[in-house]
Amino acid sequence: MTLRLVPLDCPACGSAMRGDPWDTLFLCPHCGSGGILGKDGLETVESTALLPAPGRRADLWRPAWILEADVTVSERMLADGRPTPGSSGRRTFILPAFDLALNAFTRLAAALTASAGATGEVPHEPVTGGVLGTDDALVLARHLVLAEEIGRSDVLGSIRVSVDPVAWRLAAIPFQRDGGRIRCAVTGTRL
């Protein structure tokens, strides 16, 4: 096994980036640029921040992926074998990129995707916890589409879902401290 040290200097401005020990995603607190740890070191990725909803504040920030993708639902069959219409179109998903249980991830990602508000400048504060890479985020976007299809009023037997990425951005999501938990300052979702 080869050990390689990678300097966590912002690929855009050179400032030191901070993170937790297992982080692979970083947002620069100086210039707001995003970075993802790749095989050749820290690579630049487009970045933004979601702004808190009116009346909410940001006590801390966590990373997320904003994924624009072409989504196709096909070969949709009911449990009794009857085919039903599929769908296709471009969608934007907002997928938390920090460590969450699947049920919490699903609730937060669905709420963020449905109600994503205004974007703005990345905060000049630490944004930590970035552990979810684009491959895993893509799997979780498919999970969201499947959850929507399963939630429809018919009884689903089988389905084919494809989510083809068009663009990725790293985003900072604002949270408020809520007792021993946190609450998303965009959606109000409590984790």
Backbone torsions as a table, in degrees:
resi	resn	phi	psi	omega
1	MET	NA	134.8	179.2
2	THR	-105.0	131.9	178.2
3	LEU	-102.0	130.7	-179.8
4	ARG	-130.8	128.3	177.3
5	LEU	-91.0	133.6	-179.7
6	VAL	-117.2	122.8	177.5
7	PRO	-68.5	133.7	179.6
8	LEU	-93.5	60.1	175.9
9	ASP	-100.6	135.6	-178.9
10	CYS	-53.9	127.2	179.5
11	PRO	-65.9	-17.6	-178.3
12	ALA	-93.4	-47.1	-173.5
13	CYS	-117.8	-10.2	178.5
14	GLY	87.2	-5.0	179.3
15	SER	-67.8	154.7	177.7
16	ALA	-69.5	133.4	176.3
17	MET	-101.9	144.5	-178.7
18	ARG	-109.8	155.2	176.8
19	GLY	-169.7	173.7	174.7
20	ASP	-81.6	164.5	-174.7
21	PRO	-56.1	-31.3	-176.0
22	TRP	-101.0	4.1	-177.3
23	ASP	-63.3	142.6	173.4
24	THR	-124.8	-4.5	178.5
25	LEU	-120.9	139.3	-176.0
26	PHE	-141.6	146.8	172.7
27	LEU	-124.5	127.4	-175.9
28	CYS	-71.3	124.8	178.7
29	PRO	-74.5	-9.7	179.9
30	HIS	-91.7	-54.9	-175.5
31	CYS	-110.4	-10.9	178.4
32	GLY	85.6	0.9	179.9
33	SER	-67.5	148.3	177.9
34	GLY	-97.0	150.4	176.9
35	GLY	-141.1	142.2	175.4
36	ILE	-124.5	135.7	-179.2
37	LEU	-75.3	113.6	179.8
38	GLY	-112.8	-174.4	-178.9
39	LYS	-68.5	-22.8	179.8
40	ASP	-102.9	15.4	-179.7
41	GLY	112.6	-155.4	-177.5
42	LEU	-83.3	119.6	-177.6
43	GLU	-108.3	141.0	-179.1
44	THR	-72.4	140.3	174.4
45	VAL	-136.8	143.4	179.7
46	GLU	-58.4	144.4	-176.0
47	SER	-141.3	159.0	178.1
48	THR	-158.0	-174.8	174.9
49	ALA	-139.6	145.1	171.3
50	LEU	-87.1	137.5	-178.3
51	LEU	-88.8	146.0	176.9
52	PRO	-60.8	147.5	175.2
53	ALA	-65.3	155.3	178.8
54	PRO	-52.8	135.0	179.6
55	GLY	86.2	-3.6	178.6
56	ARG	-112.1	156.3	-179.1
57	ARG	-123.2	166.7	177.9
58	ALA	-111.1	112.0	175.3
59	ASP	-92.1	-29.8	179.2
60	LEU	-153.0	162.9	-175.6
61	TRP	-127.6	141.9	177.0
62	ARG	-130.6	154.0	-177.6
63	PRO	-83.8	155.5	175.4
64	ALA	-148.8	161.2	172.1
65	TRP	-102.9	136.0	167.9
66	ILE	-104.2	114.6	-176.2
67	LEU	-113.2	119.2	170.0
68	GLU	-97.0	127.7	-173.4
69	ALA	-147.1	154.0	170.0
70	ASP	-89.3	122.0	-176.1
71	VAL	-112.7	130.5	176.7
72	THR	-126.8	126.0	173.3
73	VAL	-110.2	117.8	-176.7
74	SER	-138.7	174.2	179.4
75	GLU	49.3	41.7	-179.2
76	ARG	-82.9	116.1	-178.3
77	MET	-122.3	139.3	174.9
78	LEU	-77.0	167.4	-179.1
79	ALA	-61.1	-28.5	179.5
80	ASP	-85.8	5.7	176.3
81	GLY	93.7	-5.8	179.3
82	ARG	-76.8	135.0	176.1
83	PRO	-76.4	149.4	174.6
84	THR	-128.4	158.4	-177.9
85	PRO	-64.4	143.2	173.5
86	GLY	-92.3	-159.9	179.0
87	SER	-157.7	163.2	174.1
88	SER	-155.0	153.3	178.4
89	GLY	164.9	171.5	178.8
90	ARG	-87.9	135.4	179.2
91	ARG	-134.6	156.8	174.3
92	THR	-116.8	125.7	178.6
93	PHE	-110.5	145.1	170.5
94	ILE	-118.3	113.9	-170.0
95	LEU	-118.4	114.2	177.8
96	PRO	-52.9	138.2	-177.2
97	ALA	-112.5	19.7	178.1
98	PHE	-116.1	166.5	-173.4
99	ASP	-66.1	117.4	178.6
100	LEU	-143.5	149.5	171.1
101	ALA	-65.6	152.3	-174.8
102	LEU	-57.7	-41.1	-179.2
103	ASN	-67.1	-37.9	176.9
104	ALA	-69.5	-40.4	176.4
105	PHE	-58.6	-47.5	-177.2
106	THR	-61.7	-45.9	179.4
107	ARG	-61.0	-47.9	-177.0
108	LEU	-68.9	-44.9	-179.4
109	ALA	-63.5	-41.4	178.4
110	ALA	-63.8	-43.1	-179.8
111	ALA	-67.1	-43.4	178.7
112	LEU	-64.7	-43.3	-179.5
113	THR	-63.1	-39.1	-178.7
114	ALA	-74.8	-32.1	-171.0
115	SER	-125.1	21.8	-178.1
116	ALA	-53.8	126.3	-177.9
117	GLY	-99.6	-143.8	-175.9
118	ALA	-71.3	151.4	174.5
119	THR	-111.3	160.6	-179.6
120	GLY	-156.9	-159.8	-177.5
121	GLU	-72.3	142.5	175.3
122	VAL	-63.9	134.8	-177.0
123	PRO	-65.3	153.8	176.6
124	HIS	-90.7	48.3	178.8
125	GLU	-134.6	161.6	178.6
126	PRO	-63.3	136.5	172.5
127	VAL	-119.8	104.2	-172.0
128	THR	-118.3	168.8	175.1
129	GLY	97.7	9.8	-175.4
130	GLY	-76.4	99.1	-176.7
131	VAL	-121.9	-7.8	-174.2
132	LEU	-98.7	112.1	178.4
133	GLY	-78.3	175.3	-176.6
134	THR	-65.9	-34.6	178.8
135	ASP	-62.3	-46.2	179.0
136	ASP	-68.0	-38.2	178.3
137	ALA	-62.2	-36.9	178.1
138	LEU	-64.6	-41.7	176.3
139	VAL	-60.9	-42.0	-178.6
140	LEU	-72.0	-28.5	173.2
141	ALA	-65.0	-42.2	175.8
142	ARG	-61.3	-39.7	177.3
143	HIS	-58.1	-43.0	178.9
144	LEU	-62.8	-42.8	179.3
145	VAL	-63.6	-44.1	178.3
146	LEU	-62.5	-40.9	178.7
147	ALA	-61.1	-39.9	176.8
148	GLU	-63.2	-44.6	-178.8
149	GLU	-65.5	-40.6	178.6
150	ILE	-66.3	-32.2	-178.6
151	GLY	-75.5	-7.6	178.7
152	ARG	-67.1	164.1	-172.4
153	SER	-73.8	-15.9	178.8
154	ASP	-85.0	172.2	-179.3
155	VAL	-102.1	104.8	-174.5
156	LEU	-75.8	134.4	176.1
157	GLY	-101.5	-47.0	178.6
158	SER	-156.8	163.3	-175.2
159	ILE	-163.5	155.5	171.3
160	ARG	-122.7	130.3	-179.2
161	VAL	-126.7	130.5	172.0
162	SER	-125.2	137.8	178.0
163	VAL	-126.3	108.7	-177.2
164	ASP	-107.1	113.4	-176.4
165	PRO	-62.3	139.5	173.8
166	VAL	-110.2	-43.6	-179.3
167	ALA	-153.6	146.9	177.7
168	TRP	-121.9	140.9	169.5
169	ARG	-138.1	144.2	174.0
170	LEU	-91.1	136.4	-177.5
171	ALA	-131.3	149.2	171.6
172	ALA	-94.9	131.0	178.8
173	ILE	-110.6	131.3	180.0
174	PRO	-83.7	141.2	176.3
175	PHE	-131.5	153.0	172.6
176	GLN	-109.6	144.1	172.9
177	ARG	-73.8	137.4	-176.2
178	ASP	-138.1	83.6	-173.5
179	GLY	67.4	-127.9	177.3
180	GLY	-89.9	6.4	-177.9
181	ARG	-119.4	-176.4	174.4
182	ILE	-127.5	152.7	179.2
183	ARG	-125.9	131.0	179.0
184	CYS	-63.4	126.6	-178.8
185	ALA	-80.1	-2.4	175.5
186	VAL	-94.7	-49.6	-172.7
187	THR	-106.0	-20.1	-174.4
188	GLY	86.0	-0.3	180.0
189	THR	-63.9	127.7	-179.5
190	ARG	-97.4	133.2	-179.8
191	LEU	-116.6	NA	NA
